[in-house]
Amino acid sequence: MPDTAYDLVIRNALLAGSTGSVEADLAVSGERIAAIGHGLGAGKREIDASGRIVTPGGVDSHAHIEQLSGGGVMNADTWESATTSAAHGGTTSVIAFAAQHVGKDMRQVVDDYAALARKGAVIDYNYHLIVSDPTQKTLKQDLPALIAEGHASIKAFMTYDAIRLHDEQMLDLMAVARENGAMICVHAENHGMIAWMAKRLVDRGYTAPKYHAISHPRASEPEAFERLIAMSALLDQPVMIFHVSTREGAAVIRRARGEGIKVFAETCPQYLFFTREALDKPGLEGAKWMFSPPPRELEDQDALWRALELGDLLTISSDHAPYAPDETGKFLAGRDVNFKQIANGVPGLQLRMPLLFDAMVSKGRLGLSRFVALTATQPAAHYNLPHKGDLAVGMDADLVIWDPQKRVTLSDDLVLDRTGYTPYAGMEVTGWPERVFLRGNPLVEEGKLQTAPGSGRFLARQAGPAAAPTGNLPMELDPDRNFGAKLL
């Protein structure tokens, strides 16, 4: 046996990567995976993981943390509370949002948000740049500089009065992303359909939380997808579509990808496990299940699982949006309100991984390798986090040791974010994170956090291959075919 002294050796585990699993030992030196095999040398610390499964730490690429919403509501979590909850669920990297509101300076927004993250984060992190005020300074000065500094993805909204962009503004933003090498991520729903439906519902007295699910007609999703994809094709600028909820939306993405358009998409656990019936509760209780787009039907869940299997949906993120069900969060406007006045969003950072482990591994839907791919490897690759998301020599030693037999009944008391509830309360899952390591260092053991606030690191990144144009410009933007007009 070699006499190399590693910092950590995990022995006798089932090591699960995105392309397969192997029973072997894993060694860590410094912050990286140093070796995988049998008969590895001694470690300064050794863990016998017999009967356990080791996966890479989860990468949650869509979470709202210590962020003011477009409606002016501050969510419940700090960076410390949100990332602590994430760590306990096996997530070791997160991409949150530095959110610009109209009238705010983009550079100042990012600087202020970075200070909050540096102070509180206990896992590694980056953030998408939400642009809601695409002024010339934002487009020509701030975004190019911020992209160059490692903020290589931009989010835009096609709905919500206070933050949505019109089509012309979206095209301007896409052009900046294309020129500077950034991914565009979009909340895509038809604003007019939603506004029209919501007004008619409220005017006729249909104000309970359950009508939130009716106010977002399912047709609003594929229509917005088609429009966004048409803009993407016009500029040859890749896009990521967030939180796909309908079978029609998934079908639009599949068709566009089949036509060679570079479009990516994600979904979230809430669309895989809930239907609109979850909102049909007495009084205001249904507000706990209000999120946008809303949950749909059982056949949509089946379609989303199929799209995940086919690769049309690339990742499963939490869309963690933690609003407490009280006057600090969902009911900031009071309790004598209609559904449009209730903050919508649900917490999910901590339970994303256990919910999906139960569904995909314990219950056998898609399997262990696809679980790793969808929750860690593919989000890391898509957002160009080169040392995250898989088990291989040279990767960051972000590791989760799972007890695949442990059964846990989810409850409000179990979760560690600051919303005070989980929409998954009462569900039982099989499989639970027993130990979590970040860059080879203990992060969570015996249910306790092992590190201090601020120990997480900013993951500066460039956009990577996913954001690269295909080179297939349409005639109107190709100088060789449009009479020499250089528009990009």
N, C-alpha and C positions, 0 to 999 in steps of 0.2 A: 504494500500500500504506500503511495507517495506520502512524503512527510510534510507537504505544504501545509502551513497553518492558515486556514481561511478565517475570516472574521465570523462567518456564520455558515453552518452546513445544515440543511434540512434533508433528512434521510427517509427513505422508504415511502416517499409520497407518490401519488399519481400526479404528474406534472402535466397541466392542461394548457396547450397553446391553441392558436387559431387554426392550425392545420392538423392537429392530432394530439394524442396524449401518450405518455410513456411513464412506466414505473421506474423511477431513478432517484438519485440524490441531486441536490442543487446547492452550489457553493457561492458565497458572496465574499468579495474582497472590496474594501472601500464602499463605494455606493453602487457598484455594478455587479451583475451576475458574472461570476468568474469561470464557472465550470458546471456542466451537467453530465452526469454519467454514473458509473458504478465504481466503488472502491476509491472514492475521493478521499483526499487527505483530511487530517483532523481540522476541526474548527474551534476557535476560541469559545464559541457557543454552538451547541448542537441541539437540534430538535428532532425527536423521533416522530415523524408524521405518518406512521402506519395507519391505514384506514382513512386517511385524509386526502383531500384534493387541494393542490396548489394552483392558483390562477394568477395572472398578472393583476395588479391593482386596476380598478375600474377607472375609466376616463369618461366623465360626464361633461359633454360638450355644450350644454344648454341649461344654465341655472341662474336664477335671479337672486343676487345676494346683496344685502345692504343697499338696495336700489329704490329710488323713488319712481313710482309707476307713472305712466302717462296721465293717469287720473289724479295724480297728486298724493298718492298713498305710499308711505314708506313701509316696506315689508318688514316682517317681524325679526328677521335674522341679522346678526352682525356677521362679519367674516369669521370670527371665532366660533360662533354657535353653528353656523351653516357647515363649515368645514369639519368641525368636530363631529357633527351628525353624519356627514359624508364618510369620514374615516371609520366610524363604527359599522357602517354598511359595506365597507370594502372598496370605497372609491378613494383613490389617491391623487387624482388630478382632476381639475375642474376648469371649465371656461365659462366665465360669468359675463356681465355686461357693464361697460362704462357708457351710461345713458345720457346722451345730449337731449335737452329739452329746448323748445323754441326760445331763442334769445340768449342761449348759453354758449360760451366759447368752448369749442371742442377740446382744445389743448388743456384748458383749465379743468374741464370735466375729467379728463384722463389723469391729470396730475393729482387731483383731489381723491379720485377713486383708488389710485395706486397707493396713496398714503394709508387708506383704510385697510387695503389688502395686506400691505407689509406689516401692519400692526397686529392683525388678527389671524391670518390664514395658518392652518396647521397642515395643509396639504399643498401640493404644487398647483400653480394656477396661471391662467392667462385670461384675457377678456376680449369679447367682440366689441366693436365700436358701434353703438346705436346712433344713427344719424337721423334727426328729425328736423334740422334746420340747415339745409344744404346751401349756405351762403357761399359767396366766392372765396372768402377766407377759409371756410371749412373745406371746400373742394380743392382749392388750388394751393393752399399753404399747409393747413393742419393735417389733413389726411395723408398726403404724400410723406410728410415727415414722420407721422405716427406709424405708418406702414413700414417705413424703413427702420424704425426702432423696434419692430417685433410685434406689432399689432396688425396681423395680416388677415383679419376678417371683419366685415362690416355688416351690420344688421339694419334692415329697413322694414317698415310696416306699410301695408297697403290698406289698413283700416285703423280705426281709433282717431277721433277728431283731432286730438291734441298733437299727435305724432306722425300721422300718415303722410306718405309722399304721393304726389300725383305722378302720372306716367312720365311726364317730361322730366320731373325731378329724379325719378328712378333711373331713367336713361343717363342723366348727368352723372349720377352716382356710379352706375355701372361703367361708364367711360373712365372715371377716375380709377376705379378698381382695376380695370383692364390695363391702363397705362402704368400703374404702379405695382401690379402683381398682388392682388388681394382677392379673397373669396367674398362673394355677396351672399348673405343669408337673409331669408325673407319670411315674414309672417304674411301669408297670402290668402286673403279672403276678399270678396267683393263688398266694399264698404257700403255702396248704395243699397244693395239688397238687405244688409243687416240693419242699417239705419231705418229703412222703410218698414221692415218687419217689426222692429222694436217699437217704433212710434205707434203703429196700429195696435199692437198688443197692449201697450200701456194706456193708450187712449180709450180702449174698450174694457179696461179694468183687469187685464190679465197680468198681474204684477208679481206673483210669487216667484221664488227662485227657479222653479221648474220651467218657467217660460223662457228662461235664458237659453235652454236647449232648443226651443222653437225659433228663437229670434235669429239664430245663425242658420239659415236654410242650407241644406247640404249642397245645393247648386252653387252657393257662393264660393265653395272651395275649388271645384274643377274650373269654373270660369276664371278665377284669379290665377290659377296655375297656368291655364292656357295663355293668358295675357302676359304673365311674367316670362314664360318660356319663349313666347314670340319676341319679347324684348331681348332676352338672352341670346336668341339666335341672330337677331339683327346685329348685335354688337360682338357676337362670338365671345361672350363673357360667361363663364360657368357660374351656376347658381346652386345654392343649397336651400331647399324648401323645408321649413320647420314644421313639426307636429302635424303630419298627415293624419286625417281622421276618417276619411270616407273611401269606399271601394272605387268611386268615380275618380277621386283624386289620385289614388294609386294607379288607376288605369291610364290617366293622362301622363303620368310620369313614365310608365312602361312604354307607352307609344312614343313619347319624345326621345327616350333613350334608344329605342329601336331605330329612330330616324337619324341617329348620330349626334343629337344635341347633348351637350355636356351638362346634364342636370342631375343633381343628387338630392336625396331626401331622407328624412328621419321620421320616426314616430316616437311615442312615449308610452310608459306602462298604463297610464290612465285610459288610453284608447284601446288597449289590449284587454283590460279587465273590467271596465265599466260601460254601461249603456246609459241612455238619457233617463232611464227609470231611477237611477241613483239620486237624481235631483228631486224626485217626487216624495218629499218628506213633509211632515206637519210644520206649520209656521215657517220660520226662517232656517230650519235645520238643513234644508237642501242647499243652502249657500256654501256649505262645506265641500260640495261637489261641483261648484261653479268654476269652470275654466274655459278658455277659448283657444281653438274651437271647442265646442262642447262634445261630450261623449255621444256616440251615435247608436248603432244597432248591432245585434249579434253577427249579422252577415258582414258588417264592416270589420268587426274583429277578425273574422275568418279571412277576409280579403287582405287585411294588414299582415297577418301571420304568413299568408301566402306570398305577399310582396317581400317580406323579410327573407323567406326561403329562396325566392328567385333572385334576390340581390337588388331589387328596385328600391328598397328602403335600406339605407347603408348603416344607420346607427339607431340605437334606442337611447334617448336622453331623458332626463327627469322633467325638464321644464319646471324645475323647482321655483314656485312662486308663493312664498310663505306669508299669507295674511291670516292673522289670528281671527277667530270667529267672535270678535268683540268690538268695542268702540275704538280700539287702536288700529283695527285692520279692516275686515270685511264690512263692518258697520260704522265706519268713520262718519258717514252721513246720517247716522241714527238708525233706529229700528223700524220706524214708520216710513219705509222706503219701498221703491219698486226695484225689480231685478237690475235695472240699468244703473242704479246708485250703489250697488254692492260690488266691492272689489272682487275680481275673479282671478282664480289661480289656486293651485293646491301644492302642498309640500310633497317632496318626493326624493330628495337627495339621499337620505339614509336607506330607504327601502327599495330603491331601484334594483340594486344587485340581488338582494335576497328574493324579491318577487320574481325576477327573471330566472334565477337559479332554480327556484321551485318549479316554474313553468317549463323551462327548457331542459333542465338536467334531471331533477327528481321525477317530473311527470313525463319527460322524454320528448317534448316538443322541440324539434330542431337539433337538440343534443348539446353536448359539452363544448365542442369546438366552436359551434356557431354562437353559443353564449359568450365565449371569450371574444370572438370576432366582433360581435355586435355591441358589446359593452366596453371593450377596451381597444382591441387591435385596430379596427376600422376607424373609430373616431380619432385615434392617435395618428393614423396614417393620413386621413383626410385633412386634418388640421396641421399636419406636418410637425408632430412632436416625435422626433426620430428615436428617442431613447425610451419611449413609453409604450405600453400596451401589449407586450408579448413576453414570452419566456425564451430568451436566447442569450448566449454569451455576449457581453458588451452592453446589454440593455440595463437601464436603471433597475435596481432590485426592489421594485414596487411589487409586493407579494401579498397574497391573501391565502391563508390556510383555512379551508372550509371543513367543517364537520358535516358530511353529507347526510348523516342520519338524524341530526338534531331537529326536533320539531319545535316551532315557536308560534304561539298565537299572537298576532300583531295587536297592539293596543296603543291608546294615546299615551300611556305612561312609558312606553318603550322608546319612543322617539325623542331625540335630543335637540331638535331645532326648537325655535321659540314660538311656533304657532300654537302649541298646546294640544294638537290633535293630529291624527292621520286618517285620511279617507279610507284606508285599508283596514281599519280596526275590525277585529273579529275574524279576519282571514287567518288560516293556518298555513305556514310554509314549512317545507322540509329542506334542510340545508341552511347553515348559518356561518358567518365569518367568525372564526375562533381566534385568529391572530392576524394582524395586519402590519406590514412593514412598508416604510417609505424610504427609498434609496438605501435599503439595508438596515435601517434603524427601526426599532420597535415604535409602532404608531398606536396600536390598540392591542392590549393583552388583558385577559381576564375581565373583559368589559370595561377597562379603564384606559383613558388616554395617557400615553407615555411621553408626550412632548409638550412644548410650550407654545402659546400664541406667537405668531410671527415666524415660526420655523419653516413654513412653506416657502417655496421659491417661485419667483416669476419665471415663466417659461417663454422667453423671447423666441419668436418664430417668424419665418417667412412663409409665404402661402404654400409653396410646394407644388408638385405636379397637378394636384386636383384643380388648382385655379388657373392653370395654363390654358390659353385659348387653343382651339383645335386647328386654327389656320384656315377655316372655311368661312370666310367673310361672304355675306350676300353681295349681289351685284351693286346695290346702292352704296355700299361702303368700301368697295374694292376699287382703288384708283385705276387699276388696269381695265376696268369695265364700266366705270361711271364717268368717263370723259376726264379723268385725272383729278377729280375732287378728293382732297385729303381731309377726311372728316374725323379720323381717329389718330 
